[in-house]
Amino acid sequence: MNLNTINNVYFLGIGGIGMSGLARYFKFIGKEVAGYDKTPSDITRELEMLGVEIHFDEAIHKIPAAFRNIENTLIVYTPAVPVTHKEYVYFTENGYEVQKRAAVLGLITKDSYCFAVAGTHGKTTTSAILAHLLKETGTAITAFLGGVSENFNSNFLIEGDEFTVVEADEFDRSFLHLSPTVACITSIDADHLDIYGNAEEMERTFVEFSKKVKPEGKLFVKNGLPIAGITYGIEDDSDFSIRNITITNSTYLFDLFTPTETIRGVRFNKPGKHNLLNALAALAMATTLDTPLSRLAEALATFKGIKRRFSYQINKENLIYIDDYAHHPTEIEAAHEAVRSAHPNKKVTVIFQPHLFSRTKDFAPEFSKSLARFDEIILLDIYPAREEPIEGITSNWLLEMIPNDKKQKVAKSHLPKVLSESNSEVFLSLGAGDIGLEVNTIKKTLSEKIC
């Protein structure tokens, strides 16, 4: 596949966060871009404002005429689109160049100095911090992110093509398409067992990814992971280490130790030790370009965050509402630790939407344990995403397993009433499904409690 000969790029699932970043890239470099998605969203509306034609039903006749030219059209799809999708079938049966998003991303980045962030948790935050650090210190980068950076209000940034920042997605082994110069592995917790079968196979695939780093490149790994590399950690003997942590007004102050120097009093504004680790990983990766460490530390203090990653919607003395993408037990534990450290001694209600029937089934004991830590638990129905229901696996089934009496299963339509009756001081919405569409409703309901 030669992208120089491609004039048209058509996306199946263009509204996905990763797919939309690629769509923006191709639009920016002058290609004609169009696509399909299941439902309209803020992302699709923003793309349409850029001149991207999008439709929302499986309709071959709605594919723009220019994109039926097989010779110069590339079809990009996400694994979330089923192989039975009418348009996918049409393109594959008629000889189009059809590629997964990961393969296209690998092709775009293969000749660049590529920073790739891998791990079952922390990819989006780490890559967004890294993109921010590089941008602020004058590196002309292209960044493809899995979330919307609040610093540049986009999931895509392009200021040059010599350096690229990407998330190395383990789902469907997608990250094996990449050949990074600098890579990082933040975590290897069992997940996507519908793809990998077991934790051992997942770990083996991460090892395979680590070998994709170019011979002259560098691999950073969180201390304790079973893969050799340059280590980073908190209050330990890692190559890059954060020590002497204090918290003031939800802001971390700490000392940063590297193999060559130490900086005192570094600031970072996102709560949670998991976010401190993400910041450290990003900063360690950025040092490979020989930018002064003091300049990187200054830039770290100005990182604002990512939408739906511990994102404050309301932050008042008597009421706080935070929204987060957490959808795995480890991520829920991290969100709990962050909210308790930032807002100690306050009553916390969690609103959680399980994501995928298979993940709920595979990690039900872990979900029940992590959710039980909150003072009150509200469960929404499982978001199916790409899956068909699994008999017996429901939110009510999960609810029964949670060892906490302050729990209930709630329909979305009843959520405002339940929240208005709660006397909690902190509310936390978690999930990777369409719970993000409920944020404005939750915010409005809780705002009325303040008045």
ChimeraX attribute file (.defattr): number of C-alpha atoms within 10 A of each C-alpha:
attribute: neighborCount
match mode: 1-to-1
recipient: residues
	/A:1	10
	/A:2	8
	/A:3	16
	/A:4	8
	/A:5	11
	/A:6	16
	/A:7	18
	/A:8	23
	/A:9	21
	/A:10	25
	/A:11	26
	/A:12	25
	/A:13	23
	/A:14	28
	/A:15	25
	/A:16	19
	/A:17	19
	/A:18	22
	/A:19	23
	/A:20	24
	/A:21	25
	/A:22	25
	/A:23	24
	/A:24	21
	/A:25	20
	/A:26	17
	/A:27	19
	/A:28	13
	/A:29	8
	/A:30	10
	/A:31	18
	/A:32	20
	/A:33	27
	/A:34	25
	/A:35	26
	/A:36	24
	/A:37	19
	/A:38	15
	/A:39	11
	/A:40	13
	/A:41	13
	/A:42	10
	/A:43	17
	/A:44	24
	/A:45	14
	/A:46	14
	/A:47	22
	/A:48	13
	/A:49	9
	/A:50	13
	/A:51	13
	/A:52	19
	/A:53	18
	/A:54	25
	/A:55	18
	/A:56	14
	/A:57	13
	/A:58	15
	/A:59	12
	/A:60	13
	/A:61	8
	/A:62	15
	/A:63	18
	/A:64	15
	/A:65	8
	/A:66	13
	/A:67	20
	/A:68	15
	/A:69	12
	/A:70	16
	/A:71	14
	/A:72	18
	/A:73	23
	/A:74	26
	/A:75	23
	/A:76	24
	/A:77	23
	/A:78	17
	/A:79	15
	/A:80	12
	/A:81	16
	/A:82	13
	/A:83	11
	/A:84	9
	/A:85	12
	/A:86	13
	/A:87	20
	/A:88	20
	/A:89	13
	/A:90	13
	/A:91	17
	/A:92	13
	/A:93	9
	/A:94	10
	/A:95	10
	/A:96	18
	/A:97	16
	/A:98	17
	/A:99	15
	/A:100	17
	/A:101	21
	/A:102	25
	/A:103	15
	/A:104	21
	/A:105	21
	/A:106	20
	/A:107	17
	/A:108	17
	/A:109	22
	/A:110	16
	/A:111	15
	/A:112	18
	/A:113	19
	/A:114	28
	/A:115	31
	/A:116	27
	/A:117	30
	/A:118	27
	/A:119	20
	/A:120	20
	/A:121	21
	/A:122	23
	/A:123	25
	/A:124	26
	/A:125	26
	/A:126	28
	/A:127	31
	/A:128	34
	/A:129	29
	/A:130	29
	/A:131	30
	/A:132	27
	/A:133	27
	/A:134	24
	/A:135	18
	/A:136	17
	/A:137	16
	/A:138	10
	/A:139	18
	/A:140	18
	/A:141	22
	/A:142	23
	/A:143	30
	/A:144	28
	/A:145	27
	/A:146	24
	/A:147	24
	/A:148	22
	/A:149	26
	/A:150	16
	/A:151	15
	/A:152	14
	/A:153	12
	/A:154	19
	/A:155	24
	/A:156	26
	/A:157	23
	/A:158	16
	/A:159	14
	/A:160	12
	/A:161	16
	/A:162	14
	/A:163	20
	/A:164	27
	/A:165	27
	/A:166	30
	/A:167	28
	/A:168	29
	/A:169	21
	/A:170	21
	/A:171	16
	/A:172	13
	/A:173	17
	/A:174	18
	/A:175	27
	/A:176	20
	/A:177	20
	/A:178	26
	/A:179	25
	/A:180	32
	/A:181	23
	/A:182	21
	/A:183	29
	/A:184	30
	/A:185	28
	/A:186	24
	/A:187	18
	/A:188	19
	/A:189	16
	/A:190	19
	/A:191	22
	/A:192	19
	/A:193	16
	/A:194	12
	/A:195	13
	/A:196	19
	/A:197	12
	/A:198	13
	/A:199	15
	/A:200	11
	/A:201	14
	/A:202	22
	/A:203	18
	/A:204	13
	/A:205	17
	/A:206	23
	/A:207	15
	/A:208	14
	/A:209	23
	/A:210	25
	/A:211	14
	/A:212	19
	/A:213	21
	/A:214	16
	/A:215	9
	/A:216	7
	/A:217	16
	/A:218	18
	/A:219	24
	/A:220	24
	/A:221	24
	/A:222	26
	/A:223	23
	/A:224	12
	/A:225	15
	/A:226	12
	/A:227	19
	/A:228	14
	/A:229	18
	/A:230	18
	/A:231	22
	/A:232	26
	/A:233	21
	/A:234	20
	/A:235	13
	/A:236	12
	/A:237	14
	/A:238	19
	/A:239	17
	/A:240	25
	/A:241	23
	/A:242	25
	/A:243	16
	/A:244	12
	/A:245	15
	/A:246	13
	/A:247	15
	/A:248	9
	/A:249	9
	/A:250	17
	/A:251	16
	/A:252	20
	/A:253	20
	/A:254	19
	/A:255	17
	/A:256	21
	/A:257	19
	/A:258	16
	/A:259	10
	/A:260	8
	/A:261	9
	/A:262	14
	/A:263	14
	/A:264	15
	/A:265	14
	/A:266	18
	/A:267	20
	/A:268	23
	/A:269	20
	/A:270	22
	/A:271	23
	/A:272	22
	/A:273	16
	/A:274	21
	/A:275	22
	/A:276	20
	/A:277	20
	/A:278	26
	/A:279	23
	/A:280	24
	/A:281	29
	/A:282	27
	/A:283	22
	/A:284	22
	/A:285	24
	/A:286	22
	/A:287	14
	/A:288	12
	/A:289	9
	/A:290	7
	/A:291	15
	/A:292	11
	/A:293	19
	/A:294	13
	/A:295	12
	/A:296	22
	/A:297	19
	/A:298	16
	/A:299	20
	/A:300	23
	/A:301	17
	/A:302	16
	/A:303	21
	/A:304	17
	/A:305	21
	/A:306	24
	/A:307	21
	/A:308	22
	/A:309	22
	/A:310	24
	/A:311	19
	/A:312	15
	/A:313	20
	/A:314	17
	/A:315	11
	/A:316	12
	/A:317	7
	/A:318	11
	/A:319	17
	/A:320	21
	/A:321	24
	/A:322	22
	/A:323	26
	/A:324	23
	/A:325	23
	/A:326	24
	/A:327	21
	/A:328	25
	/A:329	22
	/A:330	17
	/A:331	20
	/A:332	24
	/A:333	19
	/A:334	19
	/A:335	27
	/A:336	20
	/A:337	17
	/A:338	20
	/A:339	20
	/A:340	18
	/A:341	15
	/A:342	18
	/A:343	17
	/A:344	10
	/A:345	9
	/A:346	16
	/A:347	15
	/A:348	23
	/A:349	24
	/A:350	26
	/A:351	24
	/A:352	26
	/A:353	24
	/A:354	26
	/A:355	23
	/A:356	22
	/A:357	22
	/A:358	19
	/A:359	18
	/A:360	24
	/A:361	16
	/A:362	15
	/A:363	15
	/A:364	19
	/A:365	14
	/A:366	17
	/A:367	24
	/A:368	19
	/A:369	17
	/A:370	20
	/A:371	26
	/A:372	20
	/A:373	18
	/A:374	19
	/A:375	17
	/A:376	20
	/A:377	23
	/A:378	21
	/A:379	23
	/A:380	22
	/A:381	16
	/A:382	21
	/A:383	19
	/A:384	16
	/A:385	14
	/A:386	12
	/A:387	13
	/A:388	10
	/A:389	14
	/A:390	13
	/A:391	7
	/A:392	11
	/A:393	16
	/A:394	17
	/A:395	21
	/A:396	16
	/A:397	13
	/A:398	20
	/A:399	22
	/A:400	14
	/A:401	14
	/A:402	21
	/A:403	13
	/A:404	17
	/A:405	11
	/A:406	13
	/A:407	20
	/A:408	17
	/A:409	18
	/A:410	16
	/A:411	13
	/A:412	13
	/A:413	8
	/A:414	9
	/A:415	19
	/A:416	17
	/A:417	10
	/A:418	14
	/A:419	18
	/A:420	15
	/A:421	9
	/A:422	13
	/A:423	12
	/A:424	18
	/A:425	17
	/A:426	22
	/A:427	25
	/A:428	23
	/A:429	24
	/A:430	28
	/A:431	24
	/A:432	19
	/A:433	17
	/A:434	13
	/A:435	21
	/A:436	18
	/A:437	11
	/A:438	13
	/A:439	17
	/A:440	11
	/A:441	14
	/A:442	20
	/A:443	18
	/A:444	13
	/A:445	17
	/A:446	20
	/A:447	17
	/A:448	9
	/A:449	14
	/A:450	9
	/A:451	5
